Amino acid sequence: MEWTALAATVVGAVIGVGSTLVTDRVSWRRDTRERDRETLRTGRLLLYRDAVVAGHLRDDPECTQARRTFREARQKLMTAMRSSLAPAEATRTRAVQE
């Protein structure tokens, strides 16, 4: 058996394991961000729901504040999502231009 075949096999295995680890890490980060966004969204919706269940009408200050808080959180989330996508978009744009 030639040593080059053995070396090529080892290098291929290292590349395969490395790419799997990187892919799993990226997937884990994406899932964590999605879970955090869902938690934030659910918390704000529960605040609004609690205000409505407590008998507050749409024009009551408690209900208005809950809606405002939800909207602000949603706006912050959208801004964070846009900023996280901006580097990927810039990279894609540069690759297309080249």
TORLO-420729 format. One line per 2 residues: number of its first residue (from 1); their letters; for each residue x, y, z of N, C-alpha, C. Coordinates in steps of 0.001 Angstrom, whole numbers, always signed. Example, Ala and Ser with C-alpha at 12.3 -4.5 7.8 and 13.67 -1.06 7.14 Angstrom:
1) as) +13190/-5690/+7800/+12300/-4500/+7800/+13200/-3300/+7800; +12850/-2250/+7080/+13670/-1060/+7140/+12900/+30/+7870
//
This chain:
1) me) +849/-1183/+0/+0/+0/+0/+893/+1244/+0; +586/+2134/-853/+1384/+3345/-944/+1010/+4316/+185
3) wt) +1997/+5067/+610/+1750/+6010/+1698/+914/+7192/+1228; +918/+7512/-63/+117/+8624/-571/-1374/+8326/-479
5) al) -1745/+7079/-694/-3161/+6698/-565/-3604/+6837/+878; -2749/+6415/+1794/-3064/+6529/+3213/-3162/+8003/+3625
7) aa) -2233/+8814/+3164/-2249/+10243/+3484/-3485/+10915/+2899; -3861/+10558/+1683/-5057/+11135/+1064/-6313/+10746/+1839
9) tv) -6348/+9517/+2319/-7495/+9061/+3117/-7592/+9840/+4422; -6471/+10028/+5071/-6457/+10769/+6341/-6872/+12219/+6104
11) vg) -6340/+12844/+5083/-6697/+14235/+4773/-8186/+14333/+4448; -8709/+13391/+3689/-10142/+13383/+3372/-11000/+13229/+4604
13) av) -10560/+12369/+5513/-11307/+12175/+6765/-11299/+13447/+7608; -10157/+14104/+7681/-10060/+15351/+8449/-10956/+16424/+7836
15) ig) -10948/+16545/+6537/-11799/+17529/+5865/-13271/+17206/+6099; -13634/+15929/+6002/-15022/+15525/+6215/-15499/+15798/+7630
17) vg) -14689/+15425/+8612/-15051/+15670/+10009/-15097/+17166/+10288; -14139/+17912/+9771/-14109/+19367/+9982/-15330/+20048/+9398
19) st) -15696/+19663/+8179/-16869/+20292/+7567/-18148/+19924/+8313; -18227/+18710/+8817/-19396/+18311/+9605/-19492/+19129/+10886
21) lv) -18371/+19325/+11557/-18367/+20116/+12785/-18765/+21567/+12516; -18252/+22141/+11449/-18595/+23521/+11100/-20081/+23633/+10772
23) td) -20596/+22692/+10011/-22010/+22704/+9646/-22895/+22579/+10878; -22533/+21688/+11792/-23311/+21537/+13022/-23273/+22802/+13865
25) rv) -22133/+23458/+13916/-22000/+24696/+14689/-22879/+25803/+14095; -22866/+25937/+12790/-23698/+26948/+12128/-25175/+26657/+12370
27) sw) -25544/+25396/+12258/-26933/+25003/+12496/-27339/+25287/+13939; -26454/+24985/+14885/-26746/+25227/+16288/-26938/+26718/+16558
29) rr) -26091/+27566/+15973/-26214/+29016/+16159/-27537/+29523/+15592; -27900/+29044/+14405/-29149/+29459/+13785/-30344/+29036/+14646
31) dt) -30326/+27814/+15140/-31413/+27335/+15980/-31507/+28130/+17275; -30360/+28482/+17841/-30353/+29272/+19076/-30942/+30658/+18831
33) re) -30565/+31294/+17728/-31120/+32619/+17406/-32625/+32533/+17188; -33073/+31512/+16483/-34506/+31358/+16249/-35251/+31143/+17558
35) rd) -34685/+30339/+18439/-35312/+30088/+19731/-35372/+31372/+20565; -34301/+32165/+20532/-34287/+33435/+21266/-35331/+34403/+20719
37) re) -35448/+34476/+19402/-36457/+35350/+18794/-37856/+34903/+19173; -38084/+33611/+19147/-39403/+33079/+19496/-39727/+33353/+20966
39) tl) -38735/+33222/+21829/-38940/+33504/+23244/-39296/+34971/+23454; -38576/+35852/+22791/-38857/+37284/+22895/-40257/+37594/+22387
41) rt) -40582/+37047/+21243/-41900/+37294/+20637/-43009/+36756/+21538; -42839/+35553/+22052/-43855/+34945/+22903/-44036/+35749/+24184
43) gr) -42944/+36210/+24759/-43038/+36998/+25990/-43823/+38280/+25785; -43588/+38956/+24667/-44310/+40200/+24387/-45785/+39919/+24108
45) ll) -46054/+38837/+23395/-47450/+38492/+23123/-48184/+38118/+24404; -47501/+37447/+25322/-48134/+37088/+26592/-48457/+38332/+27406
47) ly) -47595/+39324/+27354/-47854/+40578/+28055/-49128/+41229/+27522; -49254/+41251/+26213/-50456/+41817/+25593/-51684/+40984/+25931
49) rd) -51541/+39671/+25842/-52664/+38792/+26167/-53118/+38978/+27607; -52165/+39086/+28534/-52510/+39275/+29934/-53269/+40579/+30157
51) av) -52895/+41617/+29428/-53606/+42892/+29545/-55041/+42755/+29047; -55230/+42010/+27965/-56578/+41822/+27429/-57404/+40940/+28353
53) va) -56795/+39862/+28856/-57510/+38944/+29753/-57904/+39647/+31042; -57083/+40588/+31478/-57386/+41329/+32709/-58577/+42261/+32521
55) gh) -59084/+42355/+31306/-60267/+43167/+31063/-59980/+44550/+30525; -58734/+44820/+30205/-58395/+46129/+29659/-58845/+46216/+28206
57) lr) -59396/+47348/+27871/-59819/+47570/+26496/-58644/+48042/+25653; -58821/+48056/+24363/-57753/+48432/+23444/-57202/+49822/+23728
59) dd) -58038/+50733/+24172/-57610/+52110/+24409/-57084/+52351/+25822; -57151/+51343/+26686/-56641/+51503/+28050/-55117/+51621/+28024
61) pe) -54557/+52376/+28966/-53099/+52575/+28992/-52308/+51261/+29106; -52819/+50298/+29884/-52106/+49027/+30048/-52009/+48276/+28720
63) ct) -53109/+48242/+28006/-53147/+47542/+26726/-52285/+48279/+25690; -52373/+49583/+25695/-51574/+50386/+24768/-50089/+50188/+25037
65) qa) -49711/+50177/+26312/-48301/+49978/+26669/-47824/+48587/+26250; -48662/+47588/+26421/-48283/+46227/+26013/-48076/+46164/+24501
67) rr) -48946/+46785/+23734/-48792/+46809/+22279/-47525/+47563/+21874; -47284/+48683/+22533/-46099/+49484/+22227/-44824/+48694/+22530
69) tf) -44812/+47996/+23652/-43656/+47181/+24026/-43423/+46081/+23005; -44503/+45450/+22568/-44392/+44397/+21560/-43831/+44952/+20260
71) re) -44336/+46080/+19831/-43864/+46681/+18576/-42395/+47083/+18655; -41994/+47641/+19801/-40591/+48026/+19969/-39679/+46799/+19931
73) ar) -40113/+45733/+20590/-39317/+44504/+20582/-39234/+43925/+19178; -40345/+43974/+18456/-40347/+43468/+17084/-39419/+44302/+16210
75) qk) -39424/+45617/+16399/-38550/+46495/+15616/-37082/+46203/+15913; -36747/+45998/+17188/-35370/+45663/+17555/-34960/+44333/+16933
77) lm) -35877/+43385/+16942/-35601/+42087/+16356/-35356/+42194/+14856; -36173/+42962/+14171/-36009/+43137/+12725/-34675/+43823/+12413
79) ta) -34304/+44805/+13217/-33027/+45487/+13019/-31869/+44521/+13216; -31954/+43694/+14246/-30904/+42709/+14502/-30820/+41695/+13366
81) mr) -31963/+41283/+12855/-31970/+40325/+11746/-31345/+40936/+10502; -31681/+42197/+10223/-31105/+42857/+9050/-29596/+42996/+9179
83) ss) -29136/+43360/+10370/-27693/+43533/+10551/-26956/+42203/+10474; -27591/+41116/+10920/-26925/+39813/+10825/-26884/+39320/+9389
85) la) -27846/+39747/+8579/-27856/+39339/+7178/-26985/+40237/+6305; -26688/+41430/+6752/-25930/+42389/+5951/-24542/+41874/+5562
87) pa) -23752/+41295/+6462/-22436/+40798/+6039/-22550/+39695/+4986; -23519/+38816/+5128/-23689/+37745/+4142/-24092/+38328/+2792
89) ea) -24945/+39329/+2804/-25380/+39963/+1562/-24217/+40684/+893; -23392/+41358/+1679/-22232/+42062/+1118/-21259/+41075/+494
91) tr) -21066/+39937/+1123/-20168/+38919/+588/-20721/+38367/-720; -22032/+38123/-756/-22660/+37605/-1955/-22567/+38610/-3098
93) tr) -22744/+39889/-2765/-22680/+40938/-3791/-21284/+41027/-4370; -20273/+40961/-3504/-18905/+41004/-3984/-18570/+39806/-4861
95) av) -19072/+38635/-4506/-18793/+37427/-5288/-19430/+37527/-6671; -20610/+38117/-6752/-21293/+38274/-8040/-20567/+39287/-8907
97) qe) -20059/+40353/-8295/-19377/+41391/-9048/-18054/+40903/-9624; -17417/+39971/-8948/-16117/+39460/-9422/-16369/+38500/-10510
//
